Protein backbone atom coordinates (compact mmCIF):
# COMPACT_ATOMS: atom_id res chain seq x y z
CA UNK A 1 0.00 0.00 0.00
CA UNK A 2 1.11 3.57 -0.71
CA UNK A 3 0.80 4.70 2.91
CA UNK A 4 3.04 1.84 4.10
CA UNK A 5 5.85 3.07 1.84
CA UNK A 6 5.61 6.48 3.51
CA UNK A 7 6.23 5.08 7.02
CA UNK A 8 9.85 5.80 7.96
CA UNK A 9 12.31 4.52 10.50
CA UNK A 10 11.88 5.94 14.03
CA UNK A 11 14.96 7.50 15.63
CA UNK A 12 16.00 10.01 18.29
CA UNK A 13 19.08 12.24 18.00
CA UNK A 14 20.20 13.36 21.43
CA UNK A 15 21.52 16.89 22.19
CA UNK A 16 25.08 15.54 22.03
CA UNK A 17 24.44 13.95 18.64
CA UNK A 18 23.94 10.26 19.42
CA UNK A 19 21.35 8.71 17.09
CA UNK A 20 19.30 5.73 18.26
CA UNK A 21 16.91 3.82 16.02
CA UNK A 22 14.04 2.07 17.81
CA UNK A 23 11.01 -0.04 17.02
CA UNK A 24 7.50 1.23 17.70
CA UNK A 25 3.85 0.31 17.72
CA UNK A 26 0.85 2.65 17.34
CA UNK A 27 1.74 6.34 17.30
CA UNK A 28 -0.13 9.56 18.02
CA UNK A 29 0.37 13.29 18.45
CA UNK A 30 -1.55 16.02 20.24
CA UNK A 31 -1.48 19.77 20.74
CA UNK A 32 -3.55 22.45 22.42
CA UNK A 33 -5.20 25.47 20.81
CA UNK A 34 -4.27 28.56 22.82
CA UNK A 35 -7.73 30.09 23.03
CA UNK A 36 -9.49 32.25 25.61
CA UNK A 37 -13.28 32.56 25.85
CA UNK A 38 -14.96 35.83 26.91
CA UNK A 39 -18.63 36.04 27.90
CA UNK A 40 -20.11 39.56 28.09
CA UNK A 41 -23.22 40.26 30.22
CA UNK A 42 -24.89 42.49 27.62
CA UNK A 43 -24.31 40.27 24.59
CA UNK A 44 -25.35 36.80 23.58
CA UNK A 45 -22.70 34.36 22.45
CA UNK A 46 -19.02 33.99 23.32
CA UNK A 47 -16.01 35.79 21.93
CA UNK A 48 -13.10 33.37 21.46
CA UNK A 49 -9.63 34.83 21.16
CA UNK A 50 -7.27 32.66 19.10
CA UNK A 51 -3.62 32.90 20.22
CA UNK A 52 -2.27 30.08 18.08
CA UNK A 53 -1.29 26.64 19.30
CA UNK A 54 1.02 24.92 21.71
CA UNK A 55 3.93 22.71 20.70
CA UNK A 56 2.99 19.25 19.50
CA UNK A 57 3.41 16.28 21.84
CA UNK A 58 4.50 12.86 20.61
CA UNK A 59 3.96 9.92 23.01
CA UNK A 60 6.21 7.03 21.94
CA UNK A 61 6.74 3.44 23.03
CA UNK A 62 10.32 2.67 22.03
CA UNK A 63 10.86 -1.07 21.81
CA UNK A 64 14.24 -2.82 21.93
CA UNK A 65 14.70 -6.56 21.46
CA UNK A 66 17.40 -9.07 20.60
CA UNK A 67 20.66 -10.22 22.15
CA UNK A 68 21.81 -6.67 23.03
CA UNK A 69 18.43 -5.18 23.89
CA UNK A 70 19.50 -4.32 27.45
CA UNK A 71 22.54 -2.34 26.33
CA UNK A 72 20.58 -0.56 23.61
CA UNK A 73 17.83 0.40 26.05
CA UNK A 74 20.36 1.60 28.63
CA UNK A 75 22.10 3.79 26.02
CA UNK A 76 18.72 5.23 24.97
CA UNK A 77 17.93 6.05 28.61
CA UNK A 78 21.24 7.92 28.90
CA UNK A 79 20.43 9.95 25.80
CA UNK A 80 17.00 10.88 27.14
CA UNK A 81 18.72 12.21 30.29
CA UNK A 82 20.92 14.60 28.31
CA UNK A 83 20.09 18.24 28.81
CA UNK A 84 19.09 20.27 25.78
CA UNK A 85 17.15 20.01 22.54
CA UNK A 86 17.20 16.82 20.51
CA UNK A 87 15.53 15.77 17.27
CA UNK A 88 12.82 13.15 16.84
CA UNK A 89 12.67 11.43 13.46
CA UNK A 90 9.04 10.37 13.64
CA UNK A 91 7.91 7.52 11.38
CA UNK A 92 4.78 9.43 10.32
CA UNK A 93 4.98 13.10 11.34
CA UNK A 94 8.44 14.13 10.15
CA UNK A 95 11.52 15.45 11.98
CA UNK A 96 11.01 17.93 14.83
CA UNK A 97 13.06 19.62 17.54
CA UNK A 98 11.99 18.06 20.84
CA UNK A 99 12.77 17.65 24.53
CA UNK A 100 11.76 14.47 26.43
CA UNK A 101 9.08 15.64 28.86
CA UNK A 102 7.73 14.30 32.13
CA UNK A 103 8.03 10.79 33.48
CA UNK A 104 9.96 8.22 31.44
CA UNK A 105 9.03 4.60 32.11
CA UNK A 106 11.03 1.47 31.24
CA UNK A 107 9.63 -2.06 31.40
CA UNK A 108 11.59 -5.31 31.02
CA UNK A 109 9.29 -8.32 30.63
CA UNK A 110 11.81 -10.92 31.76
CA UNK A 111 9.14 -13.55 32.28
CA UNK A 112 6.50 -12.81 29.66
CA UNK A 113 8.57 -11.00 27.01
CA UNK A 114 12.21 -12.02 27.39
CA UNK A 115 14.89 -10.15 25.44
CA UNK A 116 12.73 -7.06 25.19
CA UNK A 117 12.54 -3.65 26.85
CA UNK A 118 9.89 -0.99 26.31
CA UNK A 119 10.60 2.66 27.12
CA UNK A 120 7.63 5.01 27.23
CA UNK A 121 8.46 8.69 26.69
CA UNK A 122 6.62 11.78 25.53
CA UNK A 123 8.58 14.11 23.24
CA UNK A 124 7.47 17.74 23.30
CA UNK A 125 8.14 19.93 20.29
CA UNK A 126 10.09 23.03 21.33
CA UNK A 127 11.05 26.32 19.76
CA UNK A 128 14.55 27.77 19.93
CA UNK A 129 14.79 30.39 22.64
CA UNK A 130 15.81 33.74 21.18
CA UNK A 131 14.55 36.41 23.56
CA UNK A 132 15.43 35.57 27.14
CA UNK A 133 14.72 38.80 28.99
CA UNK A 134 17.68 40.66 30.45
CA UNK A 135 20.63 41.35 28.16
CA UNK A 136 23.10 39.87 30.65
CA UNK A 137 21.04 36.67 30.87
CA UNK A 138 20.90 36.42 27.09
CA UNK A 139 24.63 37.00 26.77
CA UNK A 140 25.31 34.24 29.31
CA UNK A 141 23.11 31.92 27.29
CA UNK A 142 25.14 32.61 24.14
CA UNK A 143 28.37 31.79 26.01
CA UNK A 144 26.77 28.58 27.28
CA UNK A 145 25.55 27.67 23.79
CA UNK A 146 29.07 28.02 22.36
CA UNK A 147 30.45 25.75 25.08
CA UNK A 148 27.73 23.22 24.36
CA UNK A 149 28.43 23.39 20.62
CA UNK A 150 32.13 22.77 21.20
CA UNK A 151 31.38 19.59 23.15
CA UNK A 152 28.80 18.41 20.60
CA UNK A 153 31.05 19.10 17.60
CA UNK A 154 34.06 17.23 18.99
CA UNK A 155 31.77 14.36 20.04
CA UNK A 156 30.23 14.13 16.58
CA UNK A 157 33.65 14.22 14.90
CA UNK A 158 34.78 11.35 17.12
CA UNK A 159 31.62 9.41 16.23
CA UNK A 160 31.94 9.96 12.47
CA UNK A 161 35.65 9.52 11.78
CA UNK A 162 36.71 5.96 10.87
CA UNK A 163 40.39 5.02 11.26
CA UNK A 164 40.24 1.24 10.90
CA UNK A 165 43.19 0.95 8.52
CA UNK A 166 46.63 2.51 8.17
CA UNK A 167 45.56 3.99 4.83
CA UNK A 168 42.55 5.71 6.42
CA UNK A 169 44.56 6.97 9.40
CA UNK A 170 47.41 8.32 7.27
CA UNK A 171 45.04 10.05 4.83
CA UNK A 172 43.05 11.57 7.69
CA UNK A 173 46.11 13.01 9.43
CA UNK A 174 47.44 14.50 6.20
CA UNK A 175 44.13 16.11 5.25
CA UNK A 176 43.48 17.40 8.76
CA UNK A 177 46.97 18.87 8.95
CA UNK A 178 46.29 20.82 5.74
CA UNK A 179 43.12 22.20 7.33
CA UNK A 180 45.12 23.40 10.34
CA UNK A 181 47.51 25.15 7.96
CA UNK A 182 44.48 26.74 6.30
CA UNK A 183 43.33 28.19 9.61
CA UNK A 184 46.78 29.63 10.26
CA UNK A 185 46.99 31.26 6.83
CA UNK A 186 43.35 32.43 6.62
CA UNK A 187 42.70 33.53 10.20
CA UNK A 188 46.19 34.10 11.59
CA UNK A 189 46.38 37.69 10.36
CA UNK A 190 43.66 38.71 12.80
CA UNK A 191 45.73 37.82 15.89
CA UNK A 192 48.92 39.64 14.88
CA UNK A 193 47.92 42.81 16.72
CA UNK A 194 46.98 40.98 19.93
CA UNK A 195 50.15 39.37 21.40
CA UNK A 196 48.39 37.31 24.08
CA UNK A 197 45.90 35.84 21.59
CA UNK A 198 48.64 35.30 19.00
CA UNK A 199 50.68 33.32 21.53
CA UNK A 200 47.79 30.98 22.32
CA UNK A 201 46.88 30.65 18.64
CA UNK A 202 50.41 29.64 17.68
CA UNK A 203 50.75 27.20 20.57
CA UNK A 204 47.51 25.36 19.73
CA UNK A 205 48.36 25.16 16.03
CA UNK A 206 51.84 23.77 16.73
CA UNK A 207 50.46 21.20 19.16
CA UNK A 208 47.90 19.97 16.62
CA UNK A 209 50.45 19.77 13.81
CA UNK A 210 52.90 17.89 16.02
CA UNK A 211 50.23 15.31 16.95
CA UNK A 212 49.15 14.93 13.31
CA UNK A 213 52.73 14.39 12.13
CA UNK A 214 53.48 11.70 14.71
CA UNK A 215 53.14 7.99 14.07
CA UNK A 216 50.39 7.62 16.67
CA UNK A 217 46.71 7.24 15.81
CA UNK A 218 45.15 10.60 16.75
CA UNK A 219 42.67 10.98 19.59
CA UNK A 220 39.84 12.37 17.48
CA UNK A 221 37.65 13.97 20.18
CA UNK A 222 40.68 15.80 21.63
CA UNK A 223 41.59 16.93 18.12
CA UNK A 224 38.06 18.25 17.65
CA UNK A 225 38.24 20.21 20.90
CA UNK A 226 41.56 21.76 19.83
CA UNK A 227 40.06 22.65 16.45
CA UNK A 228 37.30 24.69 18.04
CA UNK A 229 39.77 26.48 20.32
CA UNK A 230 42.06 27.31 17.38
CA UNK A 231 39.29 28.63 15.13
CA UNK A 232 37.58 30.68 17.84
CA UNK A 233 40.75 32.31 19.23
CA UNK A 234 40.91 35.05 16.52
CA UNK A 235 37.43 36.14 17.63
CA UNK A 236 39.14 37.54 20.76
CA UNK A 237 41.44 39.81 18.73
CA UNK A 238 39.91 43.10 19.90
CA UNK A 239 42.45 45.07 17.84
CA UNK A 240 40.52 44.00 14.73
CA UNK A 241 37.12 45.56 14.04
CA UNK A 242 34.01 43.43 14.21
CA UNK A 243 33.28 43.75 10.48
CA UNK A 244 36.79 42.58 9.58
CA UNK A 245 36.50 39.60 11.93
CA UNK A 246 33.12 38.56 10.52
CA UNK A 247 34.26 39.04 6.91
CA UNK A 248 37.44 37.02 7.48
CA UNK A 249 35.54 34.10 8.97
CA UNK A 250 33.00 34.28 6.15
CA UNK A 251 35.73 34.24 3.50
CA UNK A 252 37.31 31.16 5.06
CA UNK A 253 33.89 29.47 5.33
CA UNK A 254 33.18 30.08 1.64
CA UNK A 255 36.54 28.60 0.66
CA UNK A 256 35.66 25.45 2.62
CA UNK A 257 32.17 25.05 1.13
CA UNK A 258 32.68 25.60 -2.60
CA UNK A 259 30.95 23.11 -4.92
CA UNK A 260 34.18 21.21 -5.56
CA UNK A 261 34.18 20.06 -1.90
CA UNK A 262 30.96 18.08 -2.45
CA UNK A 263 32.14 14.55 -3.25
CA UNK A 264 30.94 11.06 -4.07
CA UNK A 265 31.46 8.22 -1.61
CA UNK A 266 34.63 6.13 -1.97
CA UNK A 267 35.51 2.49 -1.41
CA UNK A 268 36.63 3.15 2.18
CA UNK A 269 36.16 5.89 4.79
CA UNK A 270 38.69 8.37 3.38
CA UNK A 271 36.23 10.62 1.53
CA UNK A 272 33.73 10.46 4.39
CA UNK A 273 36.54 11.42 6.79
CA UNK A 274 37.50 14.36 4.57
CA UNK A 275 33.92 15.63 4.62
CA UNK A 276 33.54 15.35 8.39
CA UNK A 277 36.93 17.00 8.92
CA UNK A 278 36.05 19.89 6.63
CA UNK A 279 32.62 20.09 8.28
CA UNK A 280 33.96 20.87 11.76
CA UNK A 281 36.14 23.64 10.29
CA UNK A 282 33.25 25.14 8.31
CA UNK A 283 31.00 25.02 11.37
CA UNK A 284 33.88 26.46 13.38
CA UNK A 285 33.84 29.55 11.16
CA UNK A 286 30.19 30.13 12.11
CA UNK A 287 30.96 29.60 15.80
CA UNK A 288 33.90 31.99 15.42
CA UNK A 289 31.52 34.64 14.12
CA UNK A 290 29.29 34.10 17.15
CA UNK A 291 32.35 34.31 19.43
CA UNK A 292 33.37 37.57 17.70
CA UNK A 293 30.05 39.09 18.72
CA UNK A 294 30.66 38.05 22.32
CA UNK A 295 34.04 39.79 22.25
CA UNK A 296 32.86 43.11 20.85
CA UNK A 297 31.24 46.27 22.23
CA UNK A 298 28.69 47.59 19.75
CA UNK A 299 28.00 51.30 19.49
CA UNK A 300 25.69 51.57 16.50
CA UNK A 301 22.42 49.90 15.56
CA UNK A 302 23.35 49.14 11.91
CA UNK A 303 26.55 47.48 13.10
CA UNK A 304 24.64 45.07 15.37
CA UNK A 305 21.94 44.32 12.77
CA UNK A 306 24.57 43.73 10.08
CA UNK A 307 26.43 41.32 12.39
CA UNK A 308 23.22 39.34 12.99
CA UNK A 309 22.55 39.10 9.25
CA UNK A 310 26.14 37.96 8.58
CA UNK A 311 25.93 35.15 11.15
CA UNK A 312 22.54 33.92 9.93
CA UNK A 313 23.74 33.96 6.29
CA UNK A 314 26.91 32.03 7.21
CA UNK A 315 24.85 29.43 9.07
CA UNK A 316 22.67 28.94 5.99
CA UNK A 317 25.76 28.59 3.77
CA UNK A 318 27.15 25.87 6.03
CA UNK A 319 23.79 24.08 6.33
CA UNK A 320 23.13 23.93 2.57
CA UNK A 321 26.66 22.65 1.85
CA UNK A 322 26.62 19.91 4.49
CA UNK A 323 23.13 18.72 3.52
CA UNK A 324 24.32 18.23 -0.08
CA UNK A 325 27.26 16.19 1.16
CA UNK A 326 25.11 14.02 3.41
CA UNK A 327 22.73 13.38 0.53
CA UNK A 328 25.45 12.45 -1.98
CA UNK A 329 27.37 10.34 0.54
CA UNK A 330 24.05 8.65 1.44
CA UNK A 331 24.61 9.22 5.15
CA UNK A 332 22.36 10.32 8.01
CA UNK A 333 23.30 13.44 9.95
CA UNK A 334 23.44 12.44 13.61
CA UNK A 335 22.63 16.05 14.36
CA UNK A 336 24.50 16.99 17.52
CA UNK A 337 26.71 19.73 16.06
CA UNK A 338 23.93 21.12 13.88
CA UNK A 339 21.41 21.43 16.71
CA UNK A 340 23.94 22.99 19.09
CA UNK A 341 25.22 25.51 16.54
CA UNK A 342 21.68 26.38 15.47
CA UNK A 343 20.89 27.31 19.07
CA UNK A 344 24.06 29.39 19.43
CA UNK A 345 23.30 31.28 16.22
CA UNK A 346 19.66 31.90 17.21
CA UNK A 347 20.67 33.19 20.63
CA UNK A 348 23.41 35.40 19.16
CA UNK A 349 20.98 36.89 16.63
CA UNK A 350 18.45 37.52 19.40
CA UNK A 351 21.12 39.19 21.53
CA UNK A 352 22.17 41.49 18.68
CA UNK A 353 18.58 42.46 17.89
CA UNK A 354 17.88 43.11 21.56
CA UNK A 355 20.88 45.39 22.11
CA UNK A 356 20.24 47.23 18.83
CA UNK A 357 17.22 48.99 20.35
CA UNK A 358 19.50 50.88 22.74
CA UNK A 359 22.24 51.70 20.20
CA UNK A 360 22.75 54.84 18.16
CA UNK A 361 20.80 55.00 14.91
CA UNK A 362 22.53 55.75 11.62
CA UNK A 363 21.32 58.74 9.58
CA UNK A 364 22.34 59.54 6.02
CA UNK A 365 22.14 62.86 4.22
CA UNK A 366 23.32 64.08 0.82
CA UNK A 367 24.80 67.58 0.83
CA UNK A 368 22.97 70.10 -1.37
CA UNK A 369 25.91 72.48 -1.19
CA UNK A 370 29.60 72.39 -0.27
CA UNK A 371 30.20 72.50 3.48
CA UNK A 372 33.10 73.05 5.85
CA UNK A 373 34.13 70.08 8.02
CA UNK A 374 33.99 71.80 11.41
CA UNK A 375 30.75 73.60 10.59
CA UNK A 376 28.95 70.43 9.44
CA UNK A 377 30.22 68.22 12.29
CA UNK A 378 29.13 70.82 14.83
CA UNK A 379 25.71 71.11 13.24
CA UNK A 380 25.08 67.36 13.18
CA UNK A 381 26.54 66.43 16.59
CA UNK A 382 26.17 69.65 18.55
CA UNK A 383 29.85 69.50 19.53
CA UNK A 384 33.18 69.44 17.74
CA UNK A 385 36.13 68.36 19.91
CA UNK A 386 34.78 64.95 20.93
CA UNK A 387 33.25 64.06 17.53
CA UNK A 388 35.51 65.54 14.86
CA UNK A 389 37.89 62.56 14.46
CA UNK A 390 34.95 60.14 14.67
CA UNK A 391 33.11 62.11 11.95
CA UNK A 392 36.14 61.97 9.64
CA UNK A 393 36.65 58.23 10.22
CA UNK A 394 33.03 57.12 9.80
CA UNK A 395 32.72 59.06 6.53
CA UNK A 396 36.21 58.13 5.29
CA UNK A 397 36.90 61.73 4.27
CA UNK A 398 39.87 62.33 1.99
CA UNK A 399 42.43 65.11 2.42
CA UNK A 400 40.66 67.43 0.00
CA UNK A 401 37.28 66.71 1.61
CA UNK A 402 38.63 67.69 5.01
CA UNK A 403 39.26 71.14 3.54
CA UNK A 404 35.82 71.28 1.94
CA UNK A 405 33.14 68.60 1.65
CA UNK A 406 31.68 68.88 -1.86
CA UNK A 407 28.07 69.17 -2.92
CA UNK A 408 26.43 65.77 -3.50
CA UNK A 409 28.63 63.98 -0.93
CA UNK A 410 26.84 61.26 1.06
CA UNK A 411 27.33 61.87 4.81
CA UNK A 412 26.67 59.42 7.64
CA UNK A 413 26.08 60.46 11.26
CA UNK A 414 24.63 58.83 14.38
CA UNK A 415 22.02 59.93 16.90
N, C-alpha and C positions, 0 to 999 in steps of 0.2 A: 504494500500500500504506500501511497505517496507520503502520508504523514509519518510513517515509520522511518522513511529515509531522512526525514528532517529532524529526528531525535538524535541528539549529539551525546558525546561522552560527558559525564559529570566530573568536575574537578574543582579544587579550591587552591588558589595561590596565596600563600601566607604573606604577611607584610615583609618578611625577610626574603621572599622569593622562592620558597619551597612549594612545588606543585604536587598535589596528591590527587590521583584519580580514584574514584570510589563508585561502587555499585549503588543502585537506588531502586525504590519501588514507585508507588504513586507519588506525584508531586503536586504542589499547590502554591499559590501566592495570594497575598492580601495587602490591602492598603486602606487608609482612612481618607475620606473627604474632609478637608478642614473647613467646616461650615458652621455658621452661628445663626440661630433662629431668633427673630425679634417679633414679639406680639405687642401691638399697640392697642390701648383701651378704646380709642375712638375709631378704629378701622377693623373691618373683617379681614380674615386671612393672616398669613404669616410672611414676613419678609425674611428671606434666607440670604445671608451674605456668604459668597463663595470665595474662600481664601486659598484655593488650590488643593493639593493633596499631600499626604505624608509620604515618606519613603516606603517602598514596597518591602514586604517581609516574605522570606522564603523558608518555610519549615522543610527540613531535609532529614531523611533517615539514611545515613551513610553506612553501607554494609561492606564488611571485609570478610573474606573467607579464604581458605587454602592453608597450606603448610606454614606460611609466615603471617597469618592474619593478625596474630597478637602484636607482632612488631609493627605492622602497618597501621594498626589501630592506635598504638601508643604514639607513633610518630605524628599521626593526624591530631591526636589530643594535644601534643606539644605545639603544633602549628596553630590550633585554635586558641591557645593561651597567649600567643604572641600579641603584643600591644600594637595597635595601628590598623590601617585600612588594608584589607586584602581584596581579592577578586574571586567571584564565584562564576565559574563557567557552567551555567545551568543547561541541562539537556533540552529544555523547551524554550525558556524565556531569555536566552542570550547571556552575555557577559556583563556583570555589574560590579561596581565598587561596593563592598559590604564590610560589616563588622559582625562577628558572632555575638549574639545578644542573649542575655538571660541564662537560664540553667541549661547546662549541657549534660546529657545522660548517656552513659555507656552500659550496654548489657552484653554479657557473655553467656550464651546458653550452653554451658559445658555438658549438661545432661541431655537436653532435648535438641540442641542444635550445635553439636561439636564443630570445632574449627570455624567458628563464625562469631563476629562481634558486630553489634549495631550501635552506632553513635547517633543520637538525636540532637540536632542543633537547629536553631533558627538564625538565618542570616538576614540582617537588616541592611537595606540599601542606605548608603550615606552620601552626603555631598561633601566636597572638599571645603574645609573651613578657610575663608579668605578674610573676613572682617572679624576680629577677635576682641574689639573694644579698645582698651588703652594701647597707645603706640608702643610703650615699653613691653607690654605683654605680647604684642604682635611681633616685635623685633626678637624677643626671646624664642618665640615659636619658629621663626625663620632659622635662627641658630640651631635649634633642636632638630629641625627638618634636615638641615645640611649634615649634621652628625648622623642622623638616621640613614640618610642616603649613602653616606660613606660606608657604613656597615653593610647596607643592603647590596651596594655595587661590588664590594670586594667579595661578599658571600656568593653573589651570582656568578662572578668571574670564576671563583673556585669550583662552583658547581658545573659550569659549562666547559671549562678547558679540559681536554683529554690529552694526557701525556703517557700513553701506554707503551710507546715504542721510542727507541733512540732517535729515529727519524723525526717523529712528532715533537719530541722534546727539543731537539737541536733547532728545528725550524721555528718553533715557538720562541725560543730565547733570542734567536737572531732577529725575528720580526719585531718582538717587543723592545729589543734594544734600539732598533731604528725609530720606534715611536718615542722612546725616551729622548733620543737625539733631536727628534722633531719638536718636542716640548722646549728643549733648551734653545734651539734656534728660533722658534716662533714666538715664545713667551719670555725668553730670557732677557730681552731688551728692556722689559718693563721694570725689572728689579735692579737695574744698574745704578739708579739714583737712590736706592734704599739699602745701605750696607748690611744692616741686620738681616733683612729679607733675602738679599743676595747670598749671604753666607749660608743660610738654611737651604736655599734653593740649590746651590752648588753641592752641598753635602748630601742631600737626598738623591740628586741625580747621580753623583759618583757612586753612592752606595748601591743604587739599583743597577748601574752598569757593571759594577764589580761582581754582583751576584749573578747577573745574566751571562757574564763571560766566564764564569767558573764551570767546572765539570759537574757540579751538583745539579740535581733536579730541583728547579725553583719551588719555593713554597708559595703557591699561587695566591692564597688569600692575603698573605703578608705583602706580596707584590702589588696586589690591588689597593691595599691601604696606602702604600707608599705612592702609588700613582695619583690618588686623590690629593694627598698632601702636596706633591710636586706641582700639580696643575693649579691648585687653589692658592699656593703661596704668592704668585704675582698679584693676586687680588688685594693683597695687603700693602702693595707699593703705593703709599699715599702721595709720593712725589709725582705720580702720573695721574692725569685727570680721569674722571670717571668715563667720559666718552672714549678716550683712547684705550682704556682697559677693556671696555665692552667691545669696541671695534676689533681689538687685537684678538680677543677670544673668538669673536664671530668669524674672523678671517681664518683662524686655525681650524675651527669647526667646519667651515665650508671646504677647506682643503682635505679634510678627513672623510667627507660625505659626498664627494663628486660621484657621478654615475659609474666611473670606472672601478669604484670600490665595491660595487654590487656584483657578486660572483656566484657561479654555479658550484654545487657541491662536488667534492673530490672523492677519491677512492678511500681516503683515510680522514683523520680529523684535522689535517693541516689548514684547509681553507676555512673550516668552521672556527678553528682557533684564531685565525687571522681576523675573522669578523668580530668575534667576541673581544679580542684584544683592542681592535680599533674602536669598538663600541664603548668601552669604558673611558677611552680618551675623548671621544666625541661628547659623551654625556658629561665628562669632566669639564669640558669647555662651558657647558650650560651651568654647571654647578659653580664654576669659577666666576661666571657673570653674576650669579646670585651672591656669591661671597664678596664680589666687588661692591655691590650695593650695601652690604653690611659694613664695609670698611670705607664709607664715604659720607660726608656731611653735605646734604643737598641744600641749596640756597634758593633755587628757582623752580617754579612749577613745571615749565616745559622740560627741564632737565630730568625731573623725576618721572614724568609721563613718558618721555622718550626712552628712559632706561627700562621702564616696564614693558614697553612695546618691543624693545630689542630682545629682552629675555624671553618673552612669549614667542616671538618669531624664531629665535634660536631653538627653543624647545620643539616647535613644529618641524623645523628642518631636521633635527635629530630623529624625531618620531617617524617621519615619512621615510627617511633613509633606512632605519633599522627594520621597519615593517616590510619594506621591499626585500631586504636580505633574508628575513625570517621566511617570507613566502617562497623565495627562490630556493633557499636551502632546505625547504620543507621541514622546518623546525617549529616547535611551540615556544613562545616567549614565556619563561617562568615568571616574569613580571615584577620581581622584587625591586630592581633598580628603577624601572619605569614608574611604578607607583610612588616610590619614595621621592624621586626627582619631580614628578608631577606635583606632589604636595609642596615641595620646597619652592617651586616656581609660582604656584598659586598664592602661597603665603607672601612671597617676595613682591609679587604684583599688587596684592592687596595692601601691603605695607607702603609701597610707593604711592599708590592712589590715595591712601589715607593721609600721608604726610603732605601730599601736594596741595591739600586744601589750605594749609597754613603757610605755604611758601609764596614768594613774590611772583606776581603774574607778569608775563612778558607783553610789552606793547611795541607796536611797530608803526612808524610814521615815514612818509616820504617827503623830503624837504621841497617846498614850493619856491624857495629862494636860497641863495647861498647864505651860510650862517658861520659865525665865529665859534670856535670850540668852547671857550669859557662861557660865552653868552648862552649857548644852547644847553650845555651841561647844567648850568645854574638854573635855567628855566625848567628843565625836565625833572631835576632832582631837588631843587630848592637849596642846594649847597654845592660848593665847588671843591674844597680841599680834600674831603673824604671820598669823593666820587669821581674825580677827574681821571685818575689812572684807570679805574674800573670802566669808565665810559669809553676810553680809548681802546682798551683791551677787548671789551665785548663787541665793539663795532669794527675791530681790526682796521683802525684808521691808518692810512699811509702818512708819510712825512708831509706831503703837499696838503693832505686833508686836515692835518693838525693846524696848518696855517689858515685854511679856509675850507669848510665843508661845502661841496658844490650843490647846486640845485639838482633835484632828482635823486639825491643819495638816500638810500634806505637806512633808517636809524632805528636801533633797538634800545629800549630802556625798560626798567623794571619798577613796579610799584607794589 
